[in-house]
Amino acid sequence: MIALGPITDPTYIRPDHLGRTDRAFLRLIRDERDLPFIHLSLRISLTLVPLGVLLYLPFVQGWWWALGAVVYQYLNNVVYKGPFGLMLHCTSHRKLFRKEYDLLNHYIPWVLAPFFGHSPETYYAHHIGMHHAENNLEDDDSTTMPYQRDSLRGFAHYFGRFLFAGIYHLAAYFFMKKRKRLLYRSVRGELLFIAFCTVMCLVDWPATLVVFIIPFVLFRLVAMMGNWAQHAFLHEADPANSYWNSITCINTPYNHKCWNDGYHISHHIRPAMHWTEHPTYFQRTLDDYVRHDAIVFDGIHFLHVFLYLMRKRYDLLARHFVQLGTSQRTEEEVIRMLRDRTRPLPFPDRGKVMQAA
């Protein structure tokens, strides 16, 4: 276990000097703190996108094509996937460009996102329109409640359901809730992405596999691994309480790379809070975390949590568990508490769970 120490995660520090290009972009965006999103979008547009196009060109063949495919996968899934995915997350909650330049807000979800396996606008519909609205409860299509959350078999069911039937369940949710606009946007984005990939397979199926389909599968896998870990430790007394259905990961390089994504408790409490504000908000509201006995880890991020759960390495989770307040648990008590919080919880009106060894 770890005693809470200084927070090293990023907050906003106004730069002393901005170049001419940055000053030009500041006239377009809503919040100067989001200038790093412009930088990331430009890097992706000037590296990953041209390389993806290059793989379709007939004069790139043999070993050169194979090398390009390897470099593309590395850039996509190692260098950019995390930062891009969480940039999409942040800009879904808070639009990047000003109202008068609203057309530019479509560039990330419609132009860049497909290269990372995101069908246009389905992320917004799923995350904003459904996940935050339902808060991991019964009507949340990505709820973790009925699963044994340290079970690889349980996760396989969870991931397979999302991969193969996610858009069906999302559309059914919006239909049930009579949210026609989000129903239209999500189905349109998914069908257009499928149609686009089908056409591009007729043009060059190996390139389409590398550029769009592999990133599609990997994105959905990583997204579900993250959501599983973020909502792995549920309290049966009140699974709707964000302090009890989410976790927070502090002091990790992941927060520097992925825009403080580790602060999931405060994100569910205040979804529109700017990503640079989470460390300060955490410190300012620490008494609330103590009062609710919230789960906070230091030095690891959600994929660590996921892997430790799949290996049932509660000792490693306990090693990074932050002792908040004056009450101090032993390692055995922390392990017992964490293990107990991964038990499946039945939906109130069904009493069904999806247990797996």
Wavefront OBJ file of the C-alpha trace (Angstrom):
o trace
v 0.000 0.000 0.000
v 1.021 3.586 -0.597
v 0.500 6.714 1.471
v -0.854 9.615 -0.536
v 2.001 11.888 -1.557
v 2.481 14.765 -4.009
v 0.489 14.637 -7.245
v 2.690 14.659 -10.342
v -0.022 14.510 -13.009
v -0.233 17.396 -15.509
v -2.063 20.648 -14.879
v -2.171 23.693 -17.110
v 0.748 26.094 -17.077
v 0.355 29.019 -19.441
v 3.377 29.167 -21.772
v 5.506 32.289 -21.679
v 5.649 32.487 -25.453
v 3.592 31.103 -28.337
v 4.696 30.871 -31.949
v 2.797 32.423 -34.813
v 1.116 29.142 -35.770
v -0.086 28.506 -32.210
v -1.449 32.038 -31.966
v -3.359 31.472 -35.206
v -4.928 28.269 -33.888
v -5.876 29.961 -30.613
v -8.244 32.146 -32.623
v -10.047 28.997 -33.768
v -10.336 26.929 -30.594
v -12.559 27.435 -27.574
v -9.983 26.830 -24.849
v -6.277 27.635 -24.998
v -5.590 24.619 -22.786
v -6.567 22.380 -25.710
v -3.754 23.544 -27.966
v -2.002 20.144 -27.491
v -4.945 18.576 -29.345
v -4.117 20.722 -32.368
v -0.494 19.589 -32.192
v -1.509 15.920 -31.958
v -4.008 16.220 -34.820
v -1.353 17.805 -37.017
v 1.201 15.089 -36.214
v -1.294 12.360 -37.061
v -2.372 14.141 -40.244
v 1.229 14.503 -41.415
v 2.497 11.028 -40.495
v -0.092 8.292 -40.004
v -2.627 9.393 -42.619
v -0.124 9.771 -45.501
v 1.428 6.412 -44.599
v -2.009 4.785 -44.678
v -2.670 6.266 -48.122
v 0.776 5.143 -49.297
v -0.082 1.503 -48.557
v -2.813 1.678 -51.224
v -0.521 2.957 -53.971
v 0.404 0.347 -56.620
v 4.109 1.187 -56.731
v 4.568 0.303 -53.029
v 5.039 -3.465 -53.017
v 7.003 -6.318 -51.493
v 9.308 -5.561 -48.587
v 8.649 -1.833 -48.819
v 4.916 -2.459 -48.372
v 5.558 -4.830 -45.445
v 7.838 -2.280 -43.795
v 5.214 0.430 -44.267
v 2.551 -1.837 -42.758
v 4.697 -2.528 -39.677
v 5.491 1.156 -39.199
v 1.790 2.007 -39.631
v 0.761 -0.472 -36.947
v 3.449 0.837 -34.609
v 2.427 4.465 -35.086
v -1.265 3.638 -34.863
v -1.347 1.245 -31.943
v 1.722 2.186 -29.893
v 2.441 5.863 -30.500
v -0.952 7.411 -31.228
v -3.824 5.126 -30.187
v -3.967 6.148 -26.523
v -3.456 9.897 -27.007
v -5.839 9.993 -29.969
v -8.554 7.953 -28.275
v -8.513 10.164 -25.207
v -8.342 13.308 -27.345
v -11.522 12.063 -29.038
v -12.933 11.497 -25.564
v -12.096 15.020 -24.386
v -13.372 16.690 -27.557
v -16.604 14.698 -27.343
v -17.261 16.213 -23.924
v -15.990 19.691 -24.833
v -15.931 20.824 -28.460
v -12.493 21.843 -29.662
v -13.331 24.618 -32.124
v -15.400 27.744 -31.640
v -19.002 27.886 -32.802
v -18.179 29.912 -35.918
v -15.718 27.190 -36.975
v -17.971 24.295 -36.000
v -17.338 22.464 -39.281
v -13.784 21.843 -38.067
v -15.166 19.855 -35.128
v -15.969 17.086 -37.623
v -12.325 16.613 -38.593
v -11.364 14.422 -35.626
v -14.400 12.056 -35.623
v -14.922 11.902 -39.396
v -11.429 12.143 -40.916
v -8.903 10.979 -38.318
v -11.003 8.584 -36.226
v -11.580 5.932 -38.949
v -7.816 5.390 -39.172
v -7.971 4.280 -35.530
v -10.963 2.003 -36.034
v -13.592 4.458 -34.817
v -16.723 4.566 -36.925
v -17.757 8.241 -37.161
v -19.845 9.571 -34.257
v -20.499 6.187 -32.666
v -18.016 6.974 -29.892
v -19.888 10.170 -29.042
v -23.237 8.392 -29.144
v -22.058 5.478 -27.015
v -20.001 7.393 -24.473
v -21.917 10.649 -24.055
v -25.394 9.547 -25.063
v -25.478 6.217 -23.266
v -22.562 5.465 -20.903
v -22.623 8.709 -18.924
v -26.404 8.829 -18.989
v -26.670 5.348 -17.441
v -23.477 5.380 -15.318
v -22.621 1.661 -15.625
v -26.082 0.610 -14.444
v -28.497 -1.838 -16.029
v -29.367 0.150 -19.165
v -25.717 0.914 -19.906
v -24.810 -1.425 -22.770
v -21.224 -1.495 -21.483
v -22.153 -2.155 -17.851
v -19.806 -4.411 -15.912
v -22.313 -5.164 -13.148
v -23.362 -8.735 -14.021
v -19.831 -10.019 -14.649
v -17.235 -11.649 -12.449
v -14.674 -8.946 -13.076
v -11.512 -10.936 -12.456
v -12.586 -13.562 -14.981
v -11.005 -13.863 -18.425
v -14.003 -15.845 -19.569
v -16.341 -13.126 -18.331
v -14.352 -10.485 -20.183
v -14.361 -12.580 -23.366
v -18.167 -12.604 -23.243
v -18.227 -8.876 -22.522
v -15.863 -8.032 -25.382
v -17.490 -10.394 -27.879
v -20.905 -8.941 -27.163
v -19.600 -5.426 -27.771
v -17.559 -6.312 -30.869
v -20.249 -8.238 -32.728
v -23.493 -6.753 -31.415
v -22.513 -3.405 -29.935
v -24.164 -1.253 -32.571
v -27.372 -3.317 -32.366
v -27.629 -2.869 -28.599
v -26.724 0.819 -28.850
v -29.385 1.414 -31.502
v -31.924 -0.529 -29.438
v -31.084 1.631 -26.421
v -31.649 4.884 -28.320
v -34.847 3.492 -29.836
v -36.124 2.543 -26.375
v -35.211 5.971 -24.995
v -36.751 7.726 -28.036
v -33.499 9.546 -28.779
v -33.863 9.595 -32.539
v -30.972 11.926 -33.334
v -28.391 9.783 -31.546
v -29.964 6.658 -33.039
v -29.505 8.120 -36.509
v -25.963 9.360 -35.878
v -24.721 6.077 -34.429
v -26.264 3.808 -37.071
v -25.215 6.139 -39.891
v -21.612 6.236 -38.679
v -21.350 2.462 -38.241
v -22.943 1.620 -41.594
v -20.853 4.177 -43.466
v -17.674 2.789 -41.909
v -18.640 -0.782 -42.826
v -19.551 0.278 -46.374
v -16.316 2.237 -46.730
v -14.192 -0.695 -45.552
v -16.077 -3.037 -47.892
v -15.397 -0.815 -50.896
v -11.766 -0.346 -49.909
v -11.366 -4.130 -49.596
v -12.395 -4.377 -53.248
v -9.710 -1.817 -54.041
v -6.944 -3.421 -51.935
v -7.905 -5.795 -49.152
v -4.432 -6.187 -47.550
v -4.101 -2.415 -47.219
v -7.627 -2.127 -45.824
v -6.886 -4.857 -43.294
v -3.796 -3.004 -42.082
v -5.083 0.567 -42.275
v -8.648 0.196 -40.987
v -9.724 -3.287 -39.871
v -6.912 -4.233 -37.474
v -7.123 -0.816 -35.746
v -10.910 -1.309 -35.529
v -10.593 -4.606 -33.648
v -7.757 -3.377 -31.429
v -9.563 -0.159 -30.543
v -12.671 -2.018 -29.437
v -10.565 -4.464 -27.449
v -8.590 -1.739 -25.662
v -11.728 0.344 -25.084
v -13.486 -2.562 -23.395
v -10.390 -3.459 -21.363
v -10.294 0.126 -20.133
v -13.982 0.315 -19.293
v -13.814 -3.067 -17.556
v -10.978 -1.855 -15.329
v -12.518 1.567 -14.701
v -15.699 -0.088 -13.443
v -14.276 -3.299 -11.975
v -14.708 -2.596 -8.255
v -18.402 -2.028 -7.585
v -20.040 -1.518 -4.213
v -23.272 -3.451 -3.899
v -24.709 -0.885 -1.467
v -24.925 1.766 -4.186
v -23.550 0.841 -7.635
v -24.730 4.209 -8.987
v -22.377 6.147 -6.705
v -19.411 7.331 -8.793
v -17.070 7.003 -5.799
v -18.094 3.364 -5.549
v -18.399 2.311 -9.178
v -15.219 3.906 -10.565
v -11.547 4.113 -9.684
v -8.821 6.742 -9.962
v -5.221 6.188 -11.064
v -2.747 8.904 -10.091
v 0.956 9.650 -10.599
v 1.384 7.618 -13.759
v 3.015 8.488 -17.111
v -0.292 7.416 -18.669
v -1.914 10.590 -17.359
v 0.746 12.682 -19.088
v 0.274 10.823 -22.360
v -3.512 10.457 -22.263
v -4.808 13.715 -20.826
v -5.367 12.677 -17.179
v -7.642 9.818 -18.162
v -6.807 8.083 -14.890
v -9.136 10.374 -12.942
v -12.252 8.366 -13.686
v -14.129 9.059 -10.465
v -14.017 12.819 -10.920
v -14.762 12.377 -14.613
v -18.056 10.667 -13.774
v -18.845 13.260 -11.121
v -18.152 16.177 -13.471
v -18.017 14.834 -17.046
v -17.433 18.239 -18.644
v -14.516 19.195 -16.398
v -11.416 20.100 -18.392
v -8.743 17.424 -18.388
v -6.151 19.745 -16.836
v -8.350 20.371 -13.774
v -8.636 16.811 -12.471
v -5.487 16.663 -10.294
v -6.406 19.905 -8.527
v -10.040 18.822 -8.144
v -8.890 15.504 -6.666
v -6.811 17.281 -4.030
v -9.525 19.830 -3.301
v -12.219 17.164 -2.803
v -10.013 14.589 -1.090
v -12.309 14.518 1.943
v -15.088 13.173 -0.288
v -12.822 10.356 -1.462
v -11.948 9.562 2.159
v -15.576 9.663 3.278
v -16.644 7.282 0.500
v -13.598 5.031 0.926
v -12.879 5.436 -2.793
v -10.392 3.192 -4.579
v -7.285 5.046 -5.757
v -4.152 3.488 -7.246
v -0.749 5.163 -7.513
v 1.758 4.479 -10.296
v -0.394 2.199 -12.475
v -3.109 2.771 -15.049
v -6.216 0.952 -16.235
v -4.460 -1.636 -18.404
v -2.298 -2.602 -15.424
v -5.472 -2.982 -13.379
v -7.047 -5.101 -16.125
v -4.039 -7.408 -16.456
v -3.680 -7.816 -12.688
v -7.361 -8.728 -12.472
v -7.114 -11.293 -15.265
v -4.149 -12.863 -13.450
v -5.937 -12.505 -10.102
v -2.871 -10.704 -8.773
v -4.611 -8.814 -6.018
v -1.272 -8.541 -4.256
v -0.011 -6.279 -7.066
v -3.167 -4.189 -6.902
v -2.758 -3.892 -3.131
v 0.853 -2.803 -3.609
v -0.354 0.274 -5.530
v -3.464 0.905 -3.410
v -3.468 4.377 -1.839
v -4.332 4.580 1.851
v -6.606 7.604 2.172
v -7.419 9.294 5.461
v -6.484 7.997 8.875
v -7.848 4.459 8.603
v -5.108 2.037 7.607
v -5.831 -1.411 6.191
v -3.467 -4.339 6.176
v -2.525 -5.872 2.835
v -4.838 -8.808 3.540
v -7.736 -6.442 4.221
v -7.114 -4.534 0.981
v -6.969 -7.767 -1.017
v -10.172 -9.011 0.609
v -11.964 -5.733 -0.123
v -10.828 -5.593 -3.763
v -11.726 -9.222 -4.368
v -15.154 -8.720 -2.822
v -15.828 -5.688 -5.036
v -15.306 -7.728 -8.238
v -18.221 -10.052 -7.531
v -21.084 -9.862 -10.050
v -24.042 -7.751 -9.010
v -27.535 -8.732 -10.159
v -29.717 -6.226 -11.902
v -32.497 -5.220 -9.488
v -35.390 -6.500 -11.598
v -33.718 -9.586 -13.036
v -31.489 -11.119 -10.405
v -29.229 -12.438 -13.158
v -25.466 -12.457 -13.215
v -22.885 -13.701 -15.694
v -20.421 -15.574 -13.544
v -17.385 -17.268 -14.977
v -14.458 -19.072 -13.456
l 1 2 3 4 5 6 7 8 9 10 11 12 13 14 15 16 17 18 19 20 21 22 23 24 25 26 27 28 29 30 31 32 33 34 35 36 37 38 39 40 41 42 43 44 45 46 47 48 49 50 51 52 53 54 55 56 57 58 59 60 61 62 63 64 65 66 67 68 69 70 71 72 73 74 75 76 77 78 79 80 81 82 83 84 85 86 87 88 89 90 91 92 93 94 95 96 97 98 99 100 101 102 103 104 105 106 107 108 109 110 111 112 113 114 115 116 117 118 119 120 121 122 123 124 125 126 127 128 129 130 131 132 133 134 135 136 137 138 139 140 141 142 143 144 145 146 147 148 149 150 151 152 153 154 155 156 157 158 159 160 161 162 163 164 165 166 167 168 169 170 171 172 173 174 175 176 177 178 179 180 181 182 183 184 185 186 187 188 189 190 191 192 193 194 195 196 197 198 199 200 201 202 203 204 205 206 207 208 209 210 211 212 213 214 215 216 217 218 219 220 221 222 223 224 225 226 227 228 229 230 231 232 233 234 235 236 237 238 239 240 241 242 243 244 245 246 247 248 249 250 251 252 253 254 255 256 257 258 259 260 261 262 263 264 265 266 267 268 269 270 271 272 273 274 275 276 277 278 279 280 281 282 283 284 285 286 287 288 289 290 291 292 293 294 295 296 297 298 299 300 301 302 303 304 305 306 307 308 309 310 311 312 313 314 315 316 317 318 319 320 321 322 323 324 325 326 327 328 329 330 331 332 333 334 335 336 337 338 339 340 341 342 343 344 345 346 347 348 349 350 351 352 353 354 355 356 357
